[in-house]
Amino acid sequence: MRRVLVALLFLSLAAPATSVLAQDDVVVYLVRHAERAEDGTEDPPISEAGETRARLIGRMLQNAGVTDIYSTNYQRTRATAEPTAARLGLEVQPYAPRDLAAFARQLLETPGRHLVGGHSNTTPALVRELGGDPGEPIDESEYDRLYIVVADGDGVSTVLLRFGVPFPG
């Protein structure tokens, strides 16, 4: 619980206030899909722990001014983004993870605050395409990263937060 409260506090400090952002600035919140329920298929849903994490993302970003929500077209990424979309009255828009360079350009050309749900390989790659620093690769059992990439008149900056149940590694 303490870790969640610290993450929420830090998120409120790290996320630029709406009045501070210029009209053409871009903030992108990036998360890997929440914990998946192994069901033997190539497109598994999220687990109960994943549902808890997905709801936490929605609570964390409820006052962040999110304007757009994107997800790959997999059950686990959509289910991770849906609680935030429902809370904010937004629709989850699909994006093609096979062309991250084009998607990054689209995000950088669309002022606002965007939540993007991805995967252990696509999330760091998209951070890099946005001009940010993804840090170390995401482990297969790691679900607690929240990247905040800010592109403004001064360039691009990256903040990496941890939230929810911590990664055991």
C-alpha positions as CSV (number, residue, x, y, z in Angstrom):
1,M,0.0,0.0,0.0
2,R,2.8,2.4,0.9
3,R,4.4,1.8,-2.6
4,V,1.1,2.7,-4.3
5,L,0.8,5.9,-2.2
6,V,4.3,6.9,-3.0
7,A,3.7,6.3,-6.7
8,L,0.5,8.3,-6.7
9,L,2.3,11.2,-4.9
10,F,5.3,11.0,-7.3
11,L,3.0,10.8,-10.3
12,S,1.2,14.0,-9.2
13,L,4.6,15.7,-8.9
14,A,6.1,14.2,-12.1
15,A,3.2,14.8,-14.4
16,P,3.2,18.4,-15.6
17,A,0.2,20.4,-14.6
18,T,-2.2,21.3,-17.4
19,S,-1.5,25.0,-16.9
20,V,2.3,24.4,-17.3
21,L,2.0,22.6,-20.6
22,A,2.0,24.6,-23.8
23,Q,-0.8,23.9,-26.2
24,D,1.4,21.8,-28.5
25,D,3.1,19.8,-25.8
26,V,2.7,16.0,-25.6
27,V,2.7,13.7,-22.6
28,V,2.6,10.0,-23.1
29,Y,2.0,7.5,-20.3
30,L,3.1,4.1,-21.3
31,V,2.4,0.8,-19.5
32,R,2.9,-2.8,-20.4
33,H,-0.3,-4.8,-20.2
34,A,-1.2,-6.0,-16.7
35,E,-0.6,-9.6,-15.5
36,R,-2.0,-12.1,-17.9
37,A,-4.1,-15.2,-17.1
38,E,-2.3,-18.1,-18.8
39,D,-5.0,-20.0,-20.6
40,G,-2.9,-21.7,-23.3
41,T,-3.9,-19.3,-26.1
42,E,-1.9,-16.7,-27.9
43,D,-4.3,-14.0,-26.7
44,P,-4.9,-14.6,-23.0
45,P,-7.0,-12.2,-20.9
46,I,-5.6,-10.5,-17.8
47,S,-5.7,-12.3,-14.4
48,E,-7.4,-11.1,-11.3
49,A,-4.1,-9.4,-10.2
50,G,-4.0,-7.8,-13.7
51,E,-7.6,-6.5,-13.2
52,T,-6.5,-4.9,-9.9
53,R,-3.5,-3.3,-11.6
54,A,-5.6,-2.1,-14.5
55,R,-8.0,-0.4,-12.1
56,L,-5.0,1.2,-10.3
57,I,-3.8,2.7,-13.5
58,G,-7.2,4.3,-13.9
59,R,-7.1,5.8,-10.4
60,M,-3.6,7.0,-10.9
61,L,-4.4,8.8,-14.2
62,Q,-7.9,10.0,-13.4
63,N,-6.7,13.6,-12.9
64,A,-3.8,13.6,-15.3
65,G,-5.8,15.1,-18.2
66,V,-5.6,12.1,-20.4
67,T,-7.1,13.0,-23.8
68,D,-6.5,9.7,-25.8
69,I,-6.0,6.1,-24.9
70,Y,-4.4,3.5,-27.2
71,S,-3.9,-0.2,-27.1
72,T,-2.7,-3.0,-29.2
73,N,-5.4,-5.3,-30.4
74,Y,-4.9,-8.0,-27.8
75,Q,-7.3,-8.9,-24.9
76,R,-4.7,-8.2,-22.3
77,T,-3.7,-4.7,-23.5
78,R,-7.3,-3.7,-24.1
79,A,-8.3,-4.9,-20.7
80,T,-5.5,-3.0,-19.1
81,A,-6.6,0.3,-20.8
82,E,-10.4,-0.1,-20.4
83,P,-10.7,0.9,-16.7
84,T,-9.0,4.2,-17.4
85,A,-11.1,4.7,-20.6
86,A,-14.3,4.0,-18.7
87,R,-13.3,6.3,-15.8
88,L,-12.6,9.1,-18.3
89,G,-15.3,8.5,-20.8
90,L,-12.8,7.8,-23.6
91,E,-12.6,5.0,-26.2
92,V,-9.6,2.7,-26.4
93,Q,-8.1,3.3,-29.9
94,P,-6.1,0.5,-31.6
95,Y,-2.6,1.0,-32.8
96,A,-0.3,-1.3,-34.9
97,P,2.7,-2.4,-32.8
98,R,4.5,-3.5,-36.0
99,D,5.0,0.2,-37.0
100,L,6.1,1.9,-33.8
101,A,7.9,4.7,-35.7
102,A,4.7,5.8,-37.4
103,F,2.8,5.6,-34.2
104,A,5.4,7.6,-32.3
105,R,5.2,10.3,-35.0
106,Q,1.4,10.3,-34.7
107,L,1.6,10.7,-30.9
108,L,4.2,13.5,-31.1
109,E,2.1,15.3,-33.7
110,T,-1.0,15.1,-31.5
111,P,-0.9,17.5,-28.6
112,G,-2.4,16.2,-25.4
113,R,-1.9,13.5,-22.9
114,H,-2.0,9.9,-24.2
115,L,-2.1,6.5,-22.4
116,V,-0.6,3.7,-24.4
117,G,-0.9,0.0,-23.4
118,G,1.7,-2.2,-24.9
119,H,3.9,-5.3,-24.3
120,S,7.3,-6.0,-22.7
121,N,9.0,-5.5,-26.1
122,T,6.9,-2.8,-27.7
123,T,6.6,-0.4,-24.6
124,P,10.4,0.3,-24.3
125,A,10.7,0.4,-28.1
126,L,8.0,3.0,-28.3
127,V,9.6,5.1,-25.5
128,R,12.8,5.0,-27.6
129,E,10.9,6.0,-30.8
130,L,9.4,9.0,-28.9
131,G,12.9,10.1,-28.0
132,G,12.9,8.9,-24.4
133,D,15.0,6.6,-22.4
134,P,13.5,3.2,-21.8
135,G,16.1,1.9,-19.4
136,E,16.7,-1.8,-19.0
137,P,14.6,-4.3,-20.9
138,I,11.3,-5.4,-19.3
139,D,11.4,-8.8,-17.7
140,E,8.6,-11.2,-18.7
141,S,7.3,-11.2,-15.1
142,E,7.5,-7.4,-14.7
143,Y,4.3,-5.4,-14.8
144,D,4.9,-2.5,-12.6
145,R,6.5,0.1,-14.9
146,L,4.8,3.4,-15.8
147,Y,6.8,5.6,-18.2
148,I,5.9,9.2,-18.5
149,V,7.5,10.7,-21.7
150,V,7.1,14.5,-22.1
151,A,7.8,16.2,-25.4
152,D,7.8,20.0,-25.1
153,G,9.7,23.0,-26.4
154,D,12.8,21.9,-24.4
155,G,13.0,18.4,-25.9
156,V,12.0,15.0,-24.5
157,S,12.2,13.8,-21.0
158,T,11.4,10.4,-19.4
159,V,10.3,9.5,-15.9
160,L,10.0,5.8,-14.9
161,L,7.7,5.0,-12.0
162,R,6.8,1.7,-10.4
163,F,3.3,1.1,-9.2
164,G,1.2,-1.6,-7.6
165,V,2.6,-5.0,-6.6
166,P,6.3,-4.7,-7.2
167,F,8.3,-6.7,-9.7
168,P,10.1,-9.4,-7.7
169,G,13.4,-9.1,-9.6
